[in-house]
């Protein structure tokens, strides 16, 4: 009951303490599966580092551990390591659990940050094809757009417009959209997106992901 309460209320550090106290590998595995991305989206990478270190020191069989390590490697600038950990992790899972979209998204981000845009686009397209949720699919679509803009592909404007026409755009989506529009405009020698960026600036305080918020503010500034 306590574990369910922690999970439903996103009390991830509390769930970690509970898993540690009960010596429950099952709870720890669930924490890694659902809590890692949630914490990282809030900029709480130190919590994830603590969980990873605990699992390694105690040699606990946490299947999602390599993906957590890959996410941290990404944030530490270890892009090839992150890509390798993510792709290798796919092989370690049974057929009843599917980490492919998450793993491919990490690999795509690693390749993108490492300047290997064509490889990144390939990962992101694969992630879209295996995504089991709309959130996973949307993240892969954003990733493909970013790499396509950097490569200045002919598809980039169409990908941008496809995302712009989405039925519901969260504040995070709107910041991403404005940021990518500004970058694409700069490549095309246009300032068409500046008014849109100015309009969504007020939404920056509503976005919890520090990477998305910082990226927009740097691009807009």
LINTAUR-V256373 format. One record per backbone hydrogen bond with DSSP energy under -0.5 kcal/mol. NH is the residue of the N-H (numbers start at 1). CO is the residue of the C=O. If there is no record, write none. Layout:
nh co
NH CO
NH CO
This chain:
nh co
5 1
6 2
7 3
8 4
9 5
10 7
11 6
12 10
15 11
16 12
17 13
18 14
19 15
20 16
21 17
22 18
23 19
24 19
25 23
28 24
29 25
30 26
31 27
32 28
33 29
34 30
35 31
36 31
36 32
38 34
39 35
40 36
41 37
42 38
42 39
43 40
44 39
45 43
47 44
48 44
49 45
50 46
51 47
52 48
53 49
54 50
55 51
56 52
57 53
58 54
59 56
60 55
62 60
63 61
65 62
67 64
68 64
69 65
70 66
71 67
72 68
73 69
74 70
75 71
76 72
77 74
78 73
79 77
82 78
83 79
84 80
85 81
86 82
87 83
88 84
89 85
90 86
90 87
91 87
91 88
92 88
92 89
93 90
97 94
99 97
103 99
104 100
105 101
106 102
107 103
108 104
109 105
110 106
111 107
112 108
113 109
114 110
115 112
116 111
117 115
120 116
121 117
122 118
123 119
124 120
125 121
126 122
127 123
128 124
129 125
130 126
131 127
137 133
138 134
139 135
140 136
141 137
142 138
143 139
144 140
145 141
146 142
147 143
148 144
149 145
150 146
151 147
152 148
152 149
153 148
156 153
159 155
160 156
161 157
162 158
163 159
164 160
165 161
166 163
170 168
174 170
175 171
176 172
177 173
178 174
179 175
180 176
181 177
182 178
183 179
184 180
185 181
186 182
187 183
188 184
189 185
189 186
190 185
194 191
197 193
198 194
199 195
200 196
201 197
203 200
204 201
206 203
207 204
208 206
210 208
213 209
214 210
215 211
216 212
217 213
218 214
219 215
220 216
221 217
